[in-house]
Amino acid sequence: MKKKKLAHVMVGSVFVINFLTNTVLAILAGVMLHFDLVGPVIGFLMLGMYVFLTASLGTLLASRAGRPLFDRVAALSEAMEQVSHGDFSVRVPEDGGIEELAVMEKSFNAMAKELGNNELMRNDFIENVSHEFKTPLAAMEGFASLVSREDVSPEKRREYGERIINASRRLHELTGNILLLSRLEHSSVSLEQSAFRLDEQIRGCFLALEPAWSEKNLEPDLNLDACAYTGNEALLSQVWTNLIGNAIKFSPEGGTIFVTMEKAENAVTVSVRDEGCGISEEARERIFEKFYQADRSHATKGNGLGLTLAKKIVELHGGSIRADNASPRGAVFTVRLPIS
């Protein structure tokens, strides 16, 4: 059904109301004058009554005709008042009919839904940040108190010192990731671009993680097309480091990590695959959310921000990233970057 303009509805309503009231009363006055039912004095009284009845009847009809319109405006106003007090669950009926009101109602519901989602994400973010900071801080405090004891052997003292260092590194990485993600989300980082060899960058990231994959006796399988790329070298390096690091983390002892890159005319596709347990359906839907970690058994080795950062960086380059289960087992992350 075609929506009506508010201005047209108001003008049309006023015209119809005035036309009907004046027509009815004019007919009545004409009949009385035609049959000489009134004299001059009565005529003036009739004129005054005519004006009064016109105004009264017009007001009555206008209030009746405009009530649905005013009810919708009142409902919208009341809903706005509720939102201003922090109730983002309120919704108004989308009745259609009048175009401007329909757009306002639809926009209001979309705004309330988005505000509710943002509030939920903000609360989750605060809760997760508090938890992620609390864990390494508690570890540092606990091991520092053990180090200060006089009956601790030198070997244990060194072990506790290393654990304090590891906890502080994790805390440093967490704060760095939070700050970088905030800067990327608010576009305060200029995407400085330079030309570099993307295949060489990925090989460099893989070699930099050699201690981690050698410790688990993992076999690397790299198949990378030569590719000259223009983008932010530092940010993209974080993407490959994160994806390869995740593959190492979830690979079984003695498994293989597959990294492939295929260059086409307008895009380059990079895939990182492991032979781990794969990704559940729930995890696939949430895996790029802040602080989400599908496997809590590996929570001490990450902070749930790596994939969020990777997705943001890839999108800033105009690309896309997706997570899937590999065949016959494991998970595969695929990054597609346009080549300009």
C-alpha positions in Angstrom: 0.0 0.0 0.0 1.3 3.4 -1.0 2.1 5.6 2.1 0.5 9.0 2.4 2.4 12.2 3.1 1.7 13.8 6.5 1.2 17.2 4.9 -1.3 15.8 2.4 -3.2 14.1 5.2 -3.4 17.2 7.3 -4.5 19.5 4.4 -7.0 17.0 3.1 -8.5 16.5 6.5 -9.0 20.2 7.1 -10.5 20.7 3.7 -13.0 17.8 4.1 -14.0 18.9 7.6 -14.6 22.5 6.6 -16.4 21.5 3.4 -18.8 19.1 5.2 -19.6 21.5 8.1 -20.1 24.5 5.9 -22.2 22.5 3.4 -24.5 21.1 6.1 -25.0 24.4 7.9 -25.4 26.3 4.6 -28.1 24.0 3.4 -29.9 24.4 6.8 -29.7 28.2 6.6 -30.8 28.2 3.0 -33.9 26.1 3.7 -34.9 28.4 6.6 -34.5 31.6 4.6 -36.3 30.2 1.6 -39.4 29.5 3.5 -39.2 32.8 5.5 -38.8 30.9 8.7 -36.6 33.6 10.2 -36.6 37.3 10.5 -33.7 39.8 10.4 -33.0 39.5 14.2 -33.3 35.8 14.0 -31.0 35.9 10.9 -28.2 37.5 12.9 -28.7 35.0 15.6 -28.6 32.3 13.0 -25.4 33.7 11.6 -23.7 33.7 15.1 -25.0 30.2 15.7 -23.7 29.2 12.3 -20.2 30.4 13.1 -20.4 28.6 16.5 -21.6 25.4 15.1 -19.1 25.5 12.3 -16.2 25.9 14.8 -17.6 23.3 17.2 -18.4 20.7 14.5 -15.1 21.3 12.8 -13.2 20.9 16.1 -15.1 17.7 16.9 -14.5 16.1 13.5 -10.8 17.2 13.5 -10.3 15.6 17.0 -11.9 12.4 15.8 -10.0 12.3 12.5 -6.7 13.2 14.1 -6.9 10.9 17.1 -5.0 8.0 15.5 -2.3 10.4 14.3 -1.9 12.0 17.8 -2.0 8.5 19.5 0.9 7.4 17.3 2.9 10.6 18.1 2.1 10.2 21.8 3.3 6.6 21.8 6.5 7.6 20.0 7.0 10.4 22.6 6.5 8.0 25.5 8.8 5.5 24.0 11.5 8.1 23.6 11.1 9.0 27.3 11.7 5.4 28.3 14.8 5.2 26.1 16.1 8.4 27.7 15.9 6.6 31.1 17.9 3.6 29.8 15.1 1.2 28.8 16.3 0.0 25.3 13.8 -2.8 25.1 10.9 -0.5 24.3 9.4 -0.7 20.7 6.6 1.1 19.0 4.1 -0.5 16.6 4.9 0.1 12.9 1.5 0.8 11.5 2.5 2.2 8.1 -0.1 4.4 6.4 1.5 7.8 6.8 5.0 7.9 5.4 6.7 10.2 7.8 5.3 8.5 10.9 6.1 5.0 9.5 9.8 6.1 8.8 10.0 7.6 12.4 8.6 4.5 14.0 10.9 2.2 12.0 13.9 4.4 12.7 13.1 4.6 16.4 12.8 0.8 16.7 16.1 0.3 14.8 17.8 2.9 17.1 16.4 1.3 20.3 17.6 -2.1 19.1 21.1 -0.8 18.3 21.4 1.1 21.6 20.4 -2.1 23.4 23.0 -4.1 21.5 25.6 -1.5 22.3 24.7 -1.5 25.9 25.0 -5.3 26.1 28.3 -5.2 24.3 29.6 -2.4 26.6 28.7 -4.4 29.7 30.2 -7.6 28.2 33.4 -5.6 27.3 33.8 -4.2 30.8 33.2 -7.6 32.4 35.6 -9.3 30.0 38.3 -6.6 30.4 38.0 -6.8 34.2 38.3 -10.6 34.1 41.3 -10.5 31.7 43.1 -8.0 33.7 42.3 -9.7 37.0 43.8 -13.1 36.0 47.4 -12.0 35.2 47.4 -9.4 38.1 46.4 -12.1 40.5 49.1 -14.4 39.2 51.7 -11.7 39.5 50.6 -10.9 43.1 50.7 -14.6 44.1 54.1 -15.4 42.6 55.6 -12.1 43.9 54.5 -13.0 47.5 56.1 -16.5 47.0 59.4 -14.9 45.8 59.6 -12.7 48.8 59.6 -15.6 51.2 63.0 -16.5 52.6 62.5 -20.3 52.6 62.1 -20.4 48.8 64.9 -22.2 46.9 66.8 -20.4 44.1 65.2 -22.8 41.5 61.7 -22.0 42.7 62.5 -18.3 42.9 63.6 -18.4 39.2 60.4 -20.3 38.3 58.2 -17.8 40.1 60.1 -15.0 38.5 59.5 -16.4 35.0 55.8 -16.8 35.7 55.6 -13.2 36.8 57.3 -12.2 33.6 54.9 -14.3 31.5 51.9 -12.7 33.3 53.2 -9.2 32.8 53.8 -10.0 29.1 50.3 -11.2 28.8 49.0 -8.1 30.5 51.2 -5.9 28.2 49.8 -7.7 25.1 46.2 -7.4 26.3 46.5 -3.6 26.9 48.3 -3.2 23.5 45.5 -5.1 21.7 42.8 -3.2 23.5 44.4 0.2 22.6 45.0 -0.8 19.0 41.5 -2.2 18.5 40.0 1.0 20.0 42.1 3.1 17.6 41.2 1.0 14.6 37.5 1.1 15.5 37.5 4.9 15.9 39.6 5.4 12.7 42.4 7.2 14.5 45.0 5.1 12.8 45.9 6.2 9.3 46.2 3.3 7.0 49.6 4.1 5.7 50.3 1.8 2.7 53.5 0.6 1.1 54.5 -2.0 -1.4 55.9 -5.2 -0.2 56.0 -9.0 -1.0 53.1 -10.6 0.8 54.4 -14.1 0.4 57.7 -13.1 2.0 55.9 -11.5 4.9 53.9 -14.6 5.6 57.1 -16.7 5.5 58.7 -14.3 7.9 55.8 -14.5 10.3 55.9 -18.3 10.2 59.6 -18.4 10.9 59.2 -16.0 13.8 56.9 -18.5 15.4 59.4 -21.4 14.9 60.0 -22.0 18.6 56.3 -22.6 19.1 55.7 -25.0 16.3 59.0 -26.8 16.9 58.1 -27.4 20.5 55.0 -29.3 19.3 56.9 -31.1 16.5 54.6 -29.6 13.9 55.3 -30.0 10.2 54.9 -26.8 8.2 53.4 -27.0 4.7 53.7 -23.7 2.9 52.4 -23.1 -0.7 52.6 -19.4 -1.5 52.3 -17.7 -4.8 54.6 -14.8 -5.3 52.6 -11.7 -4.7 53.5 -8.0 -4.6 51.0 -6.2 -2.5 50.3 -2.6 -1.4 48.9 -2.2 2.1 49.8 -1.6 5.8 52.7 -4.0 6.3 52.7 -3.7 10.1 49.0 -4.3 10.6 48.8 -7.2 8.1 51.8 -8.8 9.9 49.6 -9.1 13.0 46.9 -10.9 11.0 49.2 -13.7 9.8 50.9 -13.9 13.2 47.6 -14.4 14.9 46.2 -16.9 12.4 49.4 -19.0 12.4 49.7 -18.7 16.2 46.1 -20.0 16.5 46.8 -22.9 14.2 49.9 -23.8 16.3 47.9 -23.5 19.5 45.1 -25.9 18.4 47.2 -28.3 16.4 47.8 -31.8 18.0 51.4 -32.9 18.7 53.1 -33.9 15.5 50.5 -32.5 13.2 50.8 -30.3 10.1 50.0 -26.6 9.6 49.0 -25.7 6.0 49.4 -22.2 4.8 48.5 -21.4 1.2 48.2 -18.3 -0.9 46.7 -18.0 -4.3 47.0 -14.9 -6.4 44.3 -14.1 -8.9 43.9 -11.0 -11.2 42.0 -8.9 -8.7 42.5 -10.5 -5.3 44.8 -12.7 -3.3 43.5 -15.5 -1.0 45.4 -16.7 2.0 44.3 -19.9 3.9 45.7 -21.1 7.3 44.6 -24.6 8.2 45.3 -26.9 11.2 44.5 -30.5 12.1 42.9 -29.7 15.4 39.4 -30.3 16.7 37.6 -27.9 14.4 35.1 -25.2 15.3 31.6 -25.7 16.7 28.6 -24.1 15.1 28.2 -21.7 18.0 31.9 -20.7 17.9 31.7 -20.0 14.1 29.0 -17.5 14.7 30.9 -15.7 17.6 34.6 -16.4 16.9 35.3 -12.8 15.8 33.7 -11.2 18.8 35.8 -9.4 21.4 37.1 -11.7 24.1 35.3 -14.7 22.8 37.3 -17.9 23.2 35.7 -21.1 22.0 38.1 -23.4 23.9 38.6 -22.2 27.4 41.3 -24.8 28.0 43.6 -22.5 25.9 42.4 -19.3 27.6 45.8 -18.7 29.3 47.5 -18.5 25.9 45.4 -15.7 24.5 43.0 -12.9 25.4 40.2 -13.3 22.8 41.1 -10.2 20.9 43.4 -11.6 18.2 40.7 -12.6 15.7 38.7 -9.4 16.4 41.8 -7.4 15.4 42.5 -9.6 12.4 39.0 -9.1 11.1 39.2 -5.3 11.6 42.5 -5.1 9.9 41.4 -7.2 6.9 38.2 -5.1 6.5 40.3 -1.9 6.6 42.1 -3.2 3.6 38.7 -3.9 1.8 39.0 -7.6 2.3 37.1 -10.4 4.2 37.9 -13.2 6.6 36.0 -16.3 7.4 36.3 -19.4 9.6 35.3 -22.9 8.5 35.9 -26.5 9.4 38.4 -28.3 7.3 38.1 -31.8 5.8 38.7 -34.3 7.2 39.5 -32.4 10.4 40.7 -29.1 11.8 39.8 -25.5 11.1 40.7 -23.2 8.2 40.7 -19.4 8.2 40.5 -17.8 4.8 41.5 -14.2 4.1 40.7 -12.5 0.8 42.4 -9.2 0.0 41.7 -7.2 -3.1 44.6 -6.2 -5.3 44.5 -2.7 -6.7 
